[in-house]
C-alpha cells in the first residue's frame, strides 16, 4: 500500500478522525509500516522521495469498504488540552506492533461459537468482514449486519445465545468451558489478518457461506433440519425446498 502525505497531513487526518466509530468492540486497529512519498522532499529533489511511516489501519466490523489509515502520531482527540495520538489510543496493540508480536482483537474468539453450530464457512465470512469477536458480532446492526448475507440471522442468533448463556451460566456453557483449552491452543484464533480483505475476497466469502447447504446431500439436509427443528421433513420434498428449509432452520 502506498499513500502520499503532504505537509498538511495532520490537519487532514484530524478532520477525518471525527468519522471514527468509537464503539470499541466493533473498531479494530491494525498497526503497520507503509511506504509513502514525502511530497515536500520530492519537490525539492525533483524526484520521488519515499520514506517508511508507521500507520494504523482502522477496521470496522461488517464494513466492506471503509478502513481508513492514519499516521500513528496523528491526533485521535484532544483531552484536557493534551493531544492524544492513535498510538496512545490503542497503546497495547501499538506495543505489540513495536515488539513484532501478533496483533490480536479484543473480545471472545469466534471459535467459541462452535457448540452453537457455527461453520467454518461462517467463520471465514466473519473474518472477511472484519468481525473478529463474538461481542462484535453480537453488537452488529443495520447495513453492517446485512453484509453477512443469508447467514446474518443465524450468526446473530448464535452470538445472542452465547452472550445469554454467559450471563446466566446456563445452557452449553459447560461444553464451552471444556472447549476453552482447545481455543487457547489455536494460535492466531484472535490474530488480526495483516491484509484488509478486498471486495472480491468478501464477495467470495459471502457466496461460500450462502451456498454451504448446496454441498449437502438430501439426506444430510433432512438430518440437519431434524436436528434444528426436532422433526424431519415429511413426504418427499424437492431439493430447493430442503435447502430453503435448512436455511430457515439455521436462522431460527
C-alpha positions in Angstrom: 0.0 0.0 0.0 1.4 3.4 -0.9 -0.1 6.7 0.4 1.0 10.2 -0.1 1.1 12.6 2.9 1.7 16.3 2.4 2.8 18.9 4.9 -1.0 19.3 5.7 -1.4 15.6 6.5 -2.0 16.2 10.2 -4.8 18.7 9.6 -6.4 16.4 7.0 -6.2 13.4 9.3 -7.7 15.3 12.2 -10.6 16.3 10.1 -11.3 12.7 9.1 -10.8 11.4 12.7 -14.3 12.6 13.7 -15.8 9.9 11.5 -14.2 7.1 13.6 -16.8 4.9 15.2 -16.0 4.9 18.9 -17.8 1.7 19.9 -14.6 -0.1 20.8 -15.6 -3.7 20.3 -16.5 -3.0 16.7 -13.4 -1.0 15.9 -10.2 -2.9 15.5 -6.8 -1.2 14.9 -4.0 -2.8 12.9 -0.6 -1.1 13.0 1.8 -1.5 10.2 4.6 0.1 8.1 3.8 1.7 4.7 5.9 3.3 2.1 4.8 6.9 1.5 6.0 9.8 -0.6 7.4 12.8 1.1 5.8 15.4 -1.2 7.9 18.4 0.1 11.2 16.4 -0.3 10.1 15.2 -3.7 9.5 18.8 -4.8 12.9 19.9 -3.5 14.8 17.0 -5.0 12.9 16.8 -8.3 12.2 13.1 -8.0 10.1 10.9 -5.8 11.5 10.6 -2.3 10.0 7.7 -0.4 10.0 7.0 3.3 8.6 4.4 5.7 5.9 5.5 8.1 4.1 3.9 11.0 0.3 4.0 10.4 -2.8 2.4 11.9 -5.5 0.9 9.6 -8.8 1.2 11.4 -11.2 -1.7 10.6 -14.9 -1.6 11.3 -16.9 -4.8 11.9 -19.2 -5.6 9.0 -17.8 -2.8 6.8 -16.9 -3.8 3.3 -15.1 -0.8 2.0 -14.2 1.6 4.9 -10.8 1.1 6.5 -9.2 4.5 7.0 -5.5 4.8 7.6 -3.9 7.3 9.9 -0.3 8.1 10.9 0.3 6.7 14.4 1.4 10.2 15.7 -1.7 11.9 14.3 -4.3 13.3 16.7 -7.1 11.0 17.8 -8.7 13.5 20.1 -7.8 16.4 22.5 -8.4 15.8 26.2 -7.8 18.5 28.8 -5.7 20.5 26.4 -3.5 17.5 25.6 -3.3 15.8 22.3 -3.9 12.0 22.3 -2.5 10.2 19.3 -3.7 7.0 17.7 -0.7 5.2 19.1 -1.8 6.2 22.6 -5.4 5.4 21.8 -4.5 1.8 21.2 -1.4 1.6 23.4 -1.4 -2.1 24.0 -1.8 -3.0 20.3 0.9 -0.5 19.4 3.3 -2.0 21.9 2.7 -5.4 20.3 3.4 -3.9 16.9 6.7 -2.4 18.0 7.7 -5.7 19.6 6.9 -7.6 16.5 4.2 -9.6 18.2 0.9 -10.7 16.7 -1.8 -8.1 16.9 -4.9 -9.6 18.4 -8.5 -8.4 18.5 -10.2 -7.8 21.8 -13.2 -9.9 22.9 -14.1 -13.6 22.7 -12.7 -15.6 19.7 -15.4 -16.6 17.2 -14.4 -20.2 17.6 -16.2 -20.3 20.9 -19.4 -20.4 18.8 -18.6 -24.0 17.7 -21.0 -25.5 20.2 -23.7 -23.3 18.8 -23.3 -24.6 15.3 -21.1 -22.0 13.6 -19.5 -23.5 10.4 -16.0 -22.9 9.0 -17.6 -21.0 6.1 -19.3 -18.7 8.5 -16.1 -18.1 10.5 -14.3 -17.2 7.3 -17.2 -14.9 6.4 -16.9 -13.1 9.7 -13.2 -12.6 9.3 -13.6 -11.4 5.7 -16.0 -8.8 7.1 -13.6 -7.8 9.9 -15.7 -9.3 12.6 -13.1 -10.8 15.0 -15.1 -11.4 18.2 -18.4 -12.7 19.4 -19.0 -9.4 21.1 -18.5 -7.5 17.9 -20.9 -9.9 16.1 -23.5 -9.5 18.9 -23.4 -5.7 18.6 -23.7 -5.7 14.8 -26.8 -3.9 13.5 -28.1 -2.3 10.3 -26.3 -2.4 7.0 -23.2 -3.9 8.6 -25.2 -6.9 9.8 -26.9 -7.3 6.4 -23.4 -7.6 4.9 -23.4 -11.1 6.3 -25.9 -12.1 3.6 -28.1 -15.2 4.3 -26.0 -16.0 7.4 -26.9 -12.9 9.2 -29.8 -14.2 11.3 -28.0 -17.5 12.1 -24.8 -15.8 13.2 -26.6 -13.1 15.1 -28.6 -15.8 16.9 -25.5 -17.8 17.8 -23.9 -14.7 19.3 -27.1 -13.8 21.2 -27.3 -17.3 22.6 -23.7 -17.3 23.6 -24.0 -13.9 25.4 -27.2 -15.0 27.2 -25.6 -18.3 28.3 -22.5 -16.5 29.5 -24.6 -14.1 31.5 -26.7 -16.8 33.1 -24.1 -19.5 33.3 -26.6 -21.9 31.8 -27.1 -24.0 28.7 -24.0 -25.1 26.9 -21.5 -23.1 28.9 -20.2 -26.3 30.4 -19.3 -27.5 27.0 -17.8 -24.1 26.2 -15.6 -24.2 29.2 -14.3 -27.6 28.1 -13.6 -26.1 24.7 -11.5 -23.2 26.1 -8.4 -25.2 26.4 -8.7 -26.1 22.7 -9.3 -22.5 21.8 -6.2 -21.4 23.8 -4.2 -23.8 21.7 -5.4 -22.1 18.5 -2.5 -19.7 17.9 -3.9 -16.8 15.9 -7.6 -17.6 16.7 -7.9 -13.9 17.6 -5.0 -12.8 15.4 -5.9 -9.9 13.2 -5.2 -10.7 9.5 -2.5 -8.4 8.1 -4.3 -7.8 4.9 -7.6 -5.9 4.8 -9.9 -8.2 2.7 -10.7 -6.9 -0.8 -14.3 -6.6 -2.0 -13.7 -9.7 -4.2 -12.5 -11.6 -1.1 -15.6 -10.5 0.8 -17.9 -11.4 -2.0 -16.3 -14.9 -2.3 -16.7 -15.5 1.5 -20.4 -14.4 1.3 -21.1 -16.8 -1.6 -19.3 -19.6 0.2 -21.4 -19.2 3.3 -24.6 -18.7 1.4 -24.0 -21.8 -0.7 -23.0 -24.1 2.2 -26.2 -26.1 2.1 -25.8 -26.6 -1.6 -22.9 -29.1 -0.9 -25.1 -31.3 1.4 -27.0 -34.3 0.1 -30.7 -34.5 0.5 -30.3 -36.9 3.4 -27.8 -34.6 5.1 -30.3 -31.7 4.7 -33.1 -33.7 6.2 -30.9 -34.7 9.2 -29.9 -31.1 9.6 -33.5 -29.9 9.6 -34.5 -32.6 12.1 -31.7 -31.6 14.4 -32.7 -28.0 14.3 -36.5 -28.2 14.5 -36.9 -31.6 16.1 -38.8 -33.2 13.2 -37.6 -34.5 9.8 -39.4 -33.2 6.7 -42.4 -35.3 5.8 -43.1 -36.8 2.4 -40.6 -36.3 -0.5 -39.8 -32.6 -0.7 -37.7 -31.3 -3.5 -34.1 -30.2 -3.2 -34.9 -26.5 -3.4 -37.4 -26.9 -0.6 -34.9 -28.7 1.6 -32.2 -26.1 1.0 -34.6 -23.2 1.9 -35.9 -25.1 4.9 -32.4 -25.7 6.1 -31.5 -22.0 5.8 -34.6 -21.1 7.7 -33.8 -23.6 10.4 -30.3 -22.3 10.7 -31.6 -18.7 11.0 -34.2 -19.6 13.6 
